[in-house]
């Protein structure tokens, strides 16, 4: 129970931090504000339905951004598996424990 509360708090802090850095980045030429806002919305979409709906609206309006977001999501999942010691599925792309 404490672990899930800590995880939820960490997700909220990380998501809002990215959104705030993105807002600052809109005014500073050094930071890519829109990128940080999108990352923050992506993180917050697991906790807030409004963030999920906003991302879906962005996906429909900007298909190229949606493709890049999907690619970034795959890369992030790959790195998380590497960091936490989980192996990628075999080269066939399917998990051997799943049934078709």
C-alpha positions in Angstrom: 0.0 0.0 0.0 2.8 2.4 0.9 4.6 1.4 -2.3 1.6 2.3 -4.5 1.1 5.6 -2.7 4.8 6.4 -3.2 4.6 5.4 -6.9 1.6 7.6 -7.4 3.2 10.5 -5.7 6.4 10.1 -7.7 4.4 10.0 -11.0 2.5 13.2 -10.0 5.6 15.0 -9.0 7.5 14.0 -12.1 4.6 14.8 -14.4 3.9 18.2 -12.9 7.7 19.0 -12.9 7.9 18.3 -16.6 4.9 20.5 -17.3 6.3 23.4 -15.2 9.7 23.1 -16.9 7.9 23.1 -20.2 6.0 26.3 -19.3 9.3 27.9 -18.4 10.8 26.5 -21.6 8.2 28.4 -23.7 9.9 31.6 -22.6 13.5 30.5 -22.5 15.2 29.8 -25.8 17.4 27.1 -24.2 14.6 24.7 -23.3 12.2 22.9 -25.7 9.0 23.9 -23.9 6.5 22.0 -26.0 8.5 18.8 -25.7 8.6 19.0 -21.9 4.9 19.8 -21.7 4.1 16.7 -23.9 6.3 14.5 -21.7 4.6 15.8 -18.6 1.1 15.2 -20.1 2.2 11.7 -21.1 3.2 11.0 -17.5 0.1 12.6 -16.0 -2.2 10.8 -18.4 -1.8 7.6 -16.2 -3.4 9.5 -13.3 -5.6 12.2 -14.8 -8.3 11.6 -17.4 -8.1 15.2 -18.6 -4.5 14.7 -19.5 -5.3 11.5 -21.4 -8.1 13.3 -23.3 -5.8 16.2 -24.1 -3.1 13.8 -25.4 -5.8 12.1 -27.6 -6.8 15.4 -29.0 -3.2 16.3 -29.8 -2.8 12.9 -31.4 -5.8 13.5 -33.7 -4.7 17.0 -34.6 -1.0 16.3 -35.1 -0.4 12.8 -36.4 3.4 13.3 -36.8 3.6 14.2 -33.1 1.6 11.1 -32.2 4.0 8.9 -34.2 7.0 10.5 -32.5 5.3 10.1 -29.1 4.7 6.4 -29.8 8.3 5.9 -30.8 9.5 7.7 -27.6 7.2 5.5 -25.6 8.7 2.4 -27.0 12.2 3.6 -26.4 11.3 4.6 -22.8 9.8 1.2 -22.2 13.0 -0.5 -23.6 15.2 1.6 -21.2 13.0 0.9 -18.2 13.3 -2.9 -19.0 17.1 -2.5 -19.2 17.3 -0.5 -16.0 15.1 -2.8 -13.9 16.6 -6.0 -15.3 13.7 -7.3 -17.3 14.5 -8.8 -20.7 13.0 -7.9 -24.0 10.7 -10.5 -25.6 12.4 -12.8 -28.2 13.1 -11.4 -31.6 9.7 -12.6 -32.8 8.2 -9.7 -30.9 5.9 -11.9 -28.9 6.0 -12.9 -25.3 6.5 -16.6 -25.1 4.2 -16.9 -22.1 1.3 -15.3 -24.0 -1.1 -17.5 -26.0 -2.4 -16.5 -29.4 
